[in-house]
Amino acid sequence: MTVKDRVALAALFAAQTERPDQTLAEMRAGIEATAAALPRVEGFEATPATMGGVAGEWVRGKQVRRNDAALLYLHGGGYMIGSPKSHRHLVALISIESGLPVFSADYRMAPEHPFPAAVDDGVAAYKGLLDSGIPAANLAIAGDSAGGGLTVATLIAARDRGLPMPACATPISPWVDLSQGGESFRSRARRDPIVGKEGIDAMAAAYLGGTHAKTPLASPLFADLKGLPPLLIQVGTEEALYDDARGLKERAEAAGVEVSFESWGGMVHVWHFFHPILSEGRDAVARIGRFLKGRIA
């Protein structure tokens, strides 16, 4: 599949969730429909659960046998759409590749629950995993897009509340600057069929609810990142959010954080989501799996 084909495919799926005349309910239904339209992923089970008072589900690959380790997953969707169900196929493959059970959190979303509700839920779910008896050294956090930003914000908030850091974290195509200040929003605007500035500005406004866009826990690009665990950051070269990922890498490294940064040529925003029909998505998730295996004993 050529880069042109990949971009056209991603644009087709994005059209189901980002038409300008859509209501919020239609946008939320659209991302669920997008996921449902993908080929079915086999070899896992999902069961409803609550962790630290946060609803969600456990997703376990059929070969997962351990219960002494886990991954907390925070789905994308601009803090307004998406759910554990819409991202179940992605979370399932991460569980299969990593050998870890995954708690996929159904954190509160805007506009009903603006910032900092999502961060509070991320920390509560992480603390719930700790309280369940899983040591921090056997825990990891991952998320895509807004969930990638929320991954970093959860780490920062957990650190500031005195909780031990997990073994590692994986922000996928992370949205960490809600001011959209990166040059890539202009230079790659025509190359990214998933993220448009008008749509993402509206999502940022709904999530922020009047909070300043550069507030560190809302936009962790501007936070103190000292003491965070090793990060694997993946981003596609065609992304409007490319500078978010690159800026996060630079600021984390400046703070002494170990960072593995992967820039995937020709890939669009969260290409992992399309892994049932895109081999590069499967390859990227396999890389995540190896990273997690290497960091969790």
JOSULUR-V879966 format. One record per residue. RES is the residue in one letter. PHI is phi in radians with two decimals (none if undefined). Layout:
res->RES phi->PHI
res->RES phi->PHI
//
This chain:
res->M phi->none
res->T phi->-1.36
res->V phi->-1.02
res->K phi->-1.04
res->D phi->-1.12
res->R phi->-1.12
res->V phi->-1.11
res->A phi->-1.12
res->L phi->-1.13
res->A phi->-1.10
res->A phi->-1.12
res->L phi->-1.09
res->F phi->-1.25
res->A phi->-1.09
res->A phi->-1.09
res->Q phi->-1.33
res->T phi->-2.08
res->E phi->-2.30
res->R phi->-1.23
res->P phi->-1.10
res->D phi->-1.60
res->Q phi->-1.33
res->T phi->-1.41
res->L phi->-1.05
res->A phi->-1.07
res->E phi->-1.20
res->M phi->-1.09
res->R phi->-1.15
res->A phi->-1.18
res->G phi->-1.12
res->I phi->-1.23
res->E phi->-1.16
res->A phi->-1.16
res->T phi->-1.04
res->A phi->-1.11
res->A phi->-1.16
res->A phi->-1.35
res->L phi->-1.35
res->P phi->-0.98
res->R phi->-1.16
res->V phi->-1.68
res->E phi->-1.82
res->G phi->1.57
res->F phi->-2.67
res->E phi->-2.37
res->A phi->-2.20
res->T phi->-2.31
res->P phi->-1.03
res->A phi->-2.79
res->T phi->-2.28
res->M phi->-2.37
res->G phi->1.09
res->G phi->1.47
res->V phi->-1.78
res->A phi->-1.23
res->G phi->2.97
res->E phi->-2.66
res->W phi->-1.54
res->V phi->-2.07
res->R phi->-2.29
res->G phi->-1.10
res->K phi->-1.05
res->Q phi->-1.57
res->V phi->-1.26
res->R phi->-2.10
res->R phi->-1.56
res->N phi->-2.15
res->D phi->-1.68
res->A phi->-2.63
res->A phi->-2.87
res->L phi->-2.02
res->L phi->-1.63
res->Y phi->-1.96
res->L phi->-2.11
res->H phi->-1.23
res->G phi->-1.57
res->G phi->2.33
res->G phi->1.13
res->Y phi->1.13
res->M phi->-2.20
res->I phi->-2.29
res->G phi->1.64
res->S phi->-2.93
res->P phi->-0.98
res->K phi->-1.20
res->S phi->-1.13
res->H phi->-1.85
res->R phi->-1.07
res->H phi->-1.13
res->L phi->-1.28
res->V phi->-1.07
res->A phi->-1.06
res->L phi->-1.18
res->I phi->-1.09
res->S phi->-1.10
res->I phi->-1.09
res->E phi->-1.30
res->S phi->-1.60
res->G phi->1.33
res->L phi->-1.90
res->P phi->-1.22
res->V phi->-2.14
res->F phi->-1.64
res->S phi->-1.69
res->A phi->-1.48
res->D phi->-1.68
res->Y phi->-1.19
res->R phi->-1.21
res->M phi->-2.14
res->A phi->-1.41
res->P phi->-1.46
res->E phi->-1.10
res->H phi->-2.31
res->P phi->-1.27
res->F phi->-0.86
res->P phi->-1.82
res->A phi->-0.98
res->A phi->-1.11
res->V phi->-1.14
res->D phi->-1.02
res->D phi->-1.22
res->G phi->-1.05
res->V phi->-1.16
res->A phi->-1.08
res->A phi->-1.15
res->Y phi->-1.11
res->K phi->-1.10
res->G phi->-1.06
res->L phi->-1.14
res->L phi->-1.08
res->D phi->-1.16
res->S phi->-1.30
res->G phi->1.89
res->I phi->-1.43
res->P phi->-1.20
res->A phi->-0.99
res->A phi->-1.13
res->N phi->-1.90
res->L phi->-2.03
res->A phi->-2.54
res->I phi->-2.25
res->A phi->-2.53
res->G phi->-3.04
res->D phi->-2.05
res->S phi->1.02
res->A phi->-0.99
res->G phi->-1.15
res->G phi->-1.23
res->G phi->-1.13
res->L phi->-1.16
res->T phi->-1.00
res->V phi->-1.20
res->A phi->-1.10
res->T phi->-1.11
res->L phi->-1.05
res->I phi->-1.12
res->A phi->-1.14
res->A phi->-1.13
res->R phi->-1.04
res->D phi->-1.21
res->R phi->-1.65
res->G phi->1.47
res->L phi->-1.45
res->P phi->-1.18
res->M phi->-1.34
res->P phi->-1.23
res->A phi->-1.14
res->C phi->-2.97
res->A phi->-2.65
res->T phi->-2.32
res->P phi->-1.42
res->I phi->-1.76
res->S phi->0.74
res->P phi->-1.24
res->W phi->-1.72
res->V phi->-2.09
res->D phi->-2.29
res->L phi->-1.37
res->S phi->-1.56
res->Q phi->0.93
res->G phi->-1.53
res->G phi->-1.24
res->E phi->-1.09
res->S phi->-1.12
res->F phi->-1.17
res->R phi->-1.68
res->S phi->-1.25
res->R phi->-2.05
res->A phi->-1.00
res->R phi->-1.49
res->R phi->-1.72
res->D phi->-1.92
res->P phi->-1.46
res->I phi->-1.66
res->V phi->-1.86
res->G phi->-1.90
res->K phi->-1.10
res->E phi->-1.08
res->G phi->-1.17
res->I phi->-1.30
res->D phi->-1.09
res->A phi->-1.14
res->M phi->-1.14
res->A phi->-1.07
res->A phi->-1.09
res->A phi->-1.14
res->Y phi->-1.24
res->L phi->-1.18
res->G phi->0.99
res->G phi->1.76
res->T phi->-1.22
res->H phi->-1.10
res->A phi->-1.10
res->K phi->-1.73
res->T phi->-1.03
res->P phi->-0.96
res->L phi->-1.35
res->A phi->-1.55
res->S phi->-2.17
res->P phi->-1.14
res->L phi->-1.02
res->F phi->-1.78
res->A phi->-1.64
res->D phi->-1.35
res->L phi->-1.77
res->K phi->-1.06
res->G phi->1.48
res->L phi->-1.30
res->P phi->-1.34
res->P phi->-0.97
res->L phi->-2.06
res->L phi->-1.93
res->I phi->-1.90
res->Q phi->-2.04
res->V phi->-2.63
res->G phi->-1.59
res->T phi->-1.19
res->E phi->-1.62
res->E phi->-1.44
res->A phi->-1.09
res->L phi->-1.51
res->Y phi->-0.99
res->D phi->-1.20
res->D phi->-1.06
res->A phi->-1.15
res->R phi->-1.15
res->G phi->-1.11
res->L phi->-1.09
res->K phi->-1.00
res->E phi->-1.13
res->R phi->-1.24
res->A phi->-1.17
res->E phi->-1.10
res->A phi->-1.11
res->A phi->-1.56
res->G phi->1.53
res->V phi->-1.51
res->E phi->-1.30
res->V phi->-2.27
res->S phi->-1.84
res->F phi->-2.01
res->E phi->-2.11
res->S phi->-1.83
res->W phi->-1.68
res->G phi->-1.09
res->G phi->1.38
res->M phi->-1.59
res->V phi->-1.70
res->H phi->-1.02
res->V phi->0.81
res->W phi->-1.08
res->H phi->-0.99
res->F phi->-1.02
res->F phi->-1.68
res->H phi->-1.02
res->P phi->-1.11
res->I phi->-2.23
res->L phi->-2.34
res->S phi->-1.09
res->E phi->-1.11
res->G phi->-1.13
res->R phi->-1.14
res->D phi->-1.11
res->A phi->-1.14
res->V phi->-1.16
res->A phi->-1.08
res->R phi->-1.13
res->I phi->-1.06
res->G phi->-1.02
res->R phi->-1.17
res->F phi->-1.07
res->L phi->-1.12
res->K phi->-1.07
res->G phi->-1.28
res->R phi->-1.78
res->I phi->-1.90
res->A phi->-1.05
//
